[in-house]
């Protein structure tokens, strides 16, 4: 079963894998881990192992059940390119993607090296958007160059949670940038100047910019509810999308 998503930049989520392990500071307060534990406590099907990495083969064909063209975020509750997900299983995910080309599929990873290894011997379907997470300079920025090596129609960056000033970085070959702050009781604040810097670089390089959220700290640096902080940067809502979004 796929699920209608509350994530602003997608429509539905499809989780043929659940669970993950932490590899960088952006993972520290993982929303998916918290949600997986809550779902296990509720007795939700597929979350018997909470956040332990688990293949979900019964979900592999779910997008085939939906004819209406839809944007799917693949593995919002995991990472398809985790080293414990066999490439044969990724093949099965791509088999479904190829069998339902009317949809768009957004695949986001913190492990672009493994993504690049996988696609080194396989074509990226035109309906697949490949992205990587960029939370800081040390761990996130190097992922961009790795992503750029993959021959994909759409490459995107999820700069969330943005944990520091990223400085100047190379946006060549990047089709879309998402920026957001962290939410939750232990959230780390995102400063307005960090987000503005990314926005300015997107403008300079003609890359669509999507501002997802402030999270638990607002543009003024004050902590309040996520909904109260809203989604505006400099009093504007930025919902940029790649041209290929229109399906």
Buried (B, 14 or more C-beta within 10 A) or exposed (E): EBEEBEBBBBBBBBBBBBBBBEBBBBBBBBEBBEBBEEBBEEEEEBBEEBBBBBBBEEBBBBBEEBEEBBBBBBBBBBBBBBEBBEBEBBEBBBEBBEEBEEBBBBBBBBBBBBBBBBBEEEEBEEBBBBBBBBBBBEBBBEBBBBBBBBEBBBBBBBBBBBBBEBEEBEBEBBBBBBBBBBBBEEBBBBBBEBBBBBBEBBEEEEBBBBBBBBBBBBBEEEEEEBEEBBBEBEEEEBEBBBEBBEE
